[in-house]
Amino acid sequence: MGRSKAIARSIARAITGTSGLAKRRSSNSNPLRLILSLFSLFFSIHQLILQKIRPADFANLRRNHWDVEDNDYYDSFQPPQDGDKPEESLTSIGDMGFSGSTFYSTKDQKYLVKSVPRHSEHSFFRQDLLTPYVEYMATHPRSLLVRICDFLGASGYSIGRILRLAPSHHIVMENIMYGRGRSESQKRGDVDVDWEDWDLKPTSYFYPERDIADGALTSEATKSQLADEFHDKIRLSKEQADEFFRCLEEDTRLLAEHGAVDYSLFLVRMQTTASTSTPSGSGQGQGNRPDPAAAPSSSEAVLEEVAPPTEGPSVPPGPPSWRTGIASADGKYIYRASILDFFWAKHKLQPMVMTVLIKLWNLLISKQGPMSITTTPEEYRQRFLKMCRSYVEVVGELSVE
């Protein structure tokens, strides 16, 4: 079995409750068989025994605050057909980013599973942020923080875990791109949907891959994994913008209070045929903007087309929300947004070492300023909020000349 399939099997078994040493002990009444089973587990390279961390807390969020039924949740991690292997329930979508994380999607596209391989990151979430996150998400239903539905960690030791050949921790999170395949396969009438996405961070920080020797020492493939840039505006009504900024302020305050930096805003934009007259991402054409009062019919049509179904993991709150789709004030787009990757904390050992190295670089070689992973939590928060505000254009009062 390949690495990807072995990791997927470990994840699926942990979610559906078909793994664990207790289960193995109960099925291996013969002591010799139990010893051989444990011996086999120790020498496993990629397939680890994963267990849920704080399962009661995540179950409470799903059931009592997000209206996700247990049966619906577990069904997403079942193989498509009876007799299929557990790993068939997950589709690998590759290794992404500098962290070396692996990503999987459930077959129904409702959930993503992301590995958290760095000790500094999964220990920060488990020891420092998990309790505040659970409490916060229970009282802030419109939060932009990604909804984490489960947290998995390796149980016991194996060769694969010791040598870091397989990730020891994973998070299961709601898929903000849920519905993409549905809208593409169910286009209706003249409503055509084009999906775009950006992973946005402040780009004014020092990025060695980009800034040392003008990036000549780094491959284009590596530089392409840096933060995206959004060369347009998110056109919102004042009410929409106020709610967006309020959520950003509250969410990032929680992250800053617990030392998180380097998180990103994942922005999704669904473009309708009404907007094809303006080149996507050009940031131009404001003079040709349609009258917002005339927009609802087209925006409602595409919102109905691209919004997820009303069952979990999309409720509550019901549409429209930044998780399910906000229609732009000019009627051209539907937006979704979520704050991701809030696992890097300044007070962990690896970030502290990186901070010292960057300070020495700035002192001895070139004054480039801090990286996004070495700055202070409050400074990162303010720069992140400034970036988000720069992408928003409030229409209505400002568009009237």
N, C-alpha and C positions, 0 to 999 in steps of 0.2 A: 504494500500500500504506500502511495506517495505521501509526501509531507503534508500537502494541502488536504488530502482526504483524511489523513490520520487526525489532523487538528480539528477538522470539521466533525469527525465522529466523536471526539472528546467533548466538543461543545454541545452537540445535539443530545448526547447521553446525559450530560449534566443538567440541561434544561428540562428534559422530559423525565428525569429521575430514574434512568436505566443504567446508572453507573454508581460507583462508590464501593469502598471496601466492605461496608456492612452488607451490601447486596451480594458481594462475592463470598463473604463468609457464610451467609445463609444458604447459598447455593453450593457451597463446597463443604459438606459435612465431613468429608474425608480429610484429615489433617494433612496428609501428603499432597493432596490436590491443592489445598489452600497454600501450602508452602511453595509449591511449583508456580501457582498463580501469582503470589507476591514476588517470587524470583523473576518471573516474566515481566511484571510491571516495573521492577527496578531497572531492567535492561531495555525498557522501551525507549525508543529514540524520539519519536514525534507524538505518540499517543499518550497523553497524561491523564491521570484521574483528576478531574475538575469537580469542585464543589461550589455551591452557591454561598456567597458571603452576605450575611444579614438578610436572608431570604424573606423573613417576616416583614421587614421594613419595605422592601420592594414590592412584595405582594400587597401590602396595605396601600401603597401608592397606586398600583394598577387597579385594584378592586374598588377602593373607596374614593379615589380622587381623579382617576383617569378613565373610569368606567370600562376597563378592559376585563372581560370575563376570562376566567382561568382556562376554560375549554378553548376559547378562541386563541388565546396566547399560545397554549401548548400545541394547538393544531398547526400553527405556523412553523413549528419545528419537527413536524412529522414528515416522513418521506412521502412523495407524491402518491405512491401505490403500495398496497399491502405487499409485504415481502421484500421491498426495497431496503437497502442498508440505511442506517441512521444518517450517515454523511450525505445521502442524496437530498436531504431536506435543505441543505445550504449550498449556495453557489459562491465560489471564490471570485472576488473581484480584485485580486492582486495585492501586492505590497505597495503601500503608498507613503510618501513623505520621508523625512530624514530619520524618523524614529524606527523605521523598519516594521511598522505595524502591518498585520495582515487584516484583510477585510473580507467579510462574508455577508451575503444577503440571503434572507429566507426566500423560498420559492415564490411566495405570495408578495414579496417586496415590502412587507410591512416593517420589518426590522433589519437592522444592520448589526453585525458583531465585529467589534474592533479589538484587536489584541493590544495590551498595554505591557510591552516587554521590559521597559525600564523600571528598575526597582524604585528609583526616586519618584516615579510617577504613580505607580500603583500603591506604594506605601503612603504617599501623600493623600491620595483619595481615600484609602482605607482608614488611616489614622487621624487625619485632620479635617477632611472635607465631607466625608460621607454623612455624618450625623447632621451637620448644618444643611447639607444639600437636601436630605430627606425631609427635614422639618420645613425648609423653605418651599420646596415644591408642593408640599401638602397645603400651604396657605397662599400660594401664588399661582393660580391656575393658568394665567396668561403669560407666565414667564417665558422668556426666549431661550433659557437654558435647555439644552437638549434633554429629552426625557429618557433617563436611563432606567431600564426595566429589570435588569439583573446584573450582578457583578460576580464573576467566576474567578476562582483561584485554585491553583494546583494543591493537591493533598498528598503529602509524603514526598519522597525523593525518588528520582530516577536519573539514569544517565542523560536522557534528553534534557531534563530540567537543570541538572548540574552544569552541563556544557552549554546551556542556553540554545539548544537546537530547536526547541519549541517554546512558544510564549507561555508563561505561567499564569497570566491573568488576562481576562477579557471582560469587556462591557457589552451588554446588549442594549441597544438604543433604538428609539423610533427612527424610521427612515423618512427624512424630510422630502426625499424624492419619490415617495410613494405615490403611485398613480401615473407615473410617466409612461410605463408600458401600456397601461389601460387607455390613456388618452390617445396614444399613437395608434392603437389598434381599433379604436372606436371613434374615429373622426366622423363628424356628423354635419351634413349640409356644407355650408361655407365656413364653418369654424375649424380652422387649422391651427394646431398648437406646436410651437417651437420652444423647447426647453433650453435654458442656459443656466449656468451656475458659476459662482465665484467663491473662493475661499479667501476672505479678506482680513488682512492684518495691516497695521501701520507699516508703511514701507520706508519711512524716514530713519529707521534704526540701522545700525551697522550690520550688514550681512556679509561675512567674509567671502562666501561663495561669489557674491556679486561685486564687492567693493575692493578686494585685494587684486591689484594689477588689472583693474577694470573687468574682472571676471575671466581673464585670459587663462587662468590656471584651473578653471573648473569647466566641466563639460556642460553643454547646453541641456542635456537631460537632467543634470543635477540642478542647474539654475531654474529649470522649468518647474521644479517642485517648491520654489519659493512662493510667497504669497501672491495672489492674483491682484490685478488692479481693475477697477470698475470705471470705465470712461463714459459714464452717462449719469443721469440723475434718477432717483426714485421719486416720482411725482405723486405726492400725497395731499389729501385735504388737511386742514389744520388739525381736525380731530384725530385723524389717523397718525399724523406726525407727532402730536402730543402724547398719544398712547405709546408709540414706538420709542420715543425718547424716555418716557417714564419707565418703561420696562428695561431699557438699556441701563438707565441710572441705577435702578434697584438691583438688577442682576449683577452688574459689575461691582457694585458696592459689596455684595456678599463675597465675591471672588477676591477683591482687594483685601477685605478684612481677614481672610485666611491665607493670604500670601500668594495667590495664583497670578501668573503672568502668561503671556504668549498665547492666550486664547484667540479664537477667530470668529468672525461673523460669516456664516455660510449663507449666501444669498442665492435664491432661485428665482428666475424670471421666466414666466410663460408668455410667449408673444403670440398674439392673434393676427389674423389676416388684416385687421384694421390698422396694424402698425407697420405693415410692410413698406409703406411709403417713406418711412424714416429708417435709415440704415441702423441695424442693431449695434448698440455700444458707441455710436458716433458722438452722442452728446449734442447733436445739432438738431435743426428742424423745429425749434421751439415756436417759430412763427407760424408753422403749419399745424400746430397742436389743435386737435378738435375741441369743440366746446364741451367742458365737463358735464354740462347739463344734458348733452346728447349722448353721453357715454354709457349709461346704465344698461341698455339693451344688449350691446355687444359684450360688455364686461360680465354681465350676469350669465350670458350664454357660455362664455368660455369658463367662468367660474364653476358652472354646473358640470362642464365637461372634464375639467382637470382636478376638481376637488375630490379628496378621498371619500369613500362611502361613509355613512353616518356611524358605522360600528367602529369599535376600537381598532387601531390605537389613536383615532382622530378626535376623540371626545373625552371630557369636555375641555374648554368651551367649544361649542359648535361653530361651524363656519359662520361668518368669516373671522379668521384669526391669522396671525403670522405663521402658525404651524400648518394651517390648511389652505390659506390663500387670501390675500388682501388685494382687491381690485384697485389699480392705480386711479388717481383722480381724473386722468385724461382718458380713461377707458381703454388704453392700449395693452396693458399688461396685468398679469396676476403675479404677486410676489409672495414668496415664503422666506422666512429668515429664522436662523437658530444660532445660538452661541455654542461653539464646540471646543474640544481640546483644552479644557481647563485643568490639566493635571501637572503642570510645571510650576513648582513652588520655589521661591528664593531660599528658603531655609533648609532645603535638603542638600545632601553632600555634593552630588554632581553639579547642581546649579551653583553652589558656593565655589567649587573649584573653577567652573567656567567664569564666574564673576571675577575671580582673582586673575585668571589668564587674560581676560579682556582689559582689565585695568592695567596690567603690565604692558600689554600691547599698546594701549593708548599713551602710556607714560614713556615707553622706550622707543617705539617705532613710528606710529602714526596715530594722531588724535582723530579717531573715527566716532567716538561716542559709544554708548552702550548698545548691546544687542537687545532684542526684544526679550531674550531669556535671562538677561543679567540686570535689567533695570529694576526699579522698585515697583511694587504692586500698584501704588497710587499713581505714579508717573505713567505706567503703562495704561492704567484705567483712563486717565485724562486724555492721553493721546489716542486711545481706542475710541473714546466717545467723540472726540473731535473728528476723527476719520468718519465715523458713522453719520455725524451731522453734516459733514461736507457732501455726502452722497444724496442727501434729501433736499428736494425742492418742494416747498409748500405752494400749491396752486389755489386759485380762488381769489383771495384778496390780492395776492401778489400778481396774479395773471391779468387782473383788470387794469387797463391802461386809460 
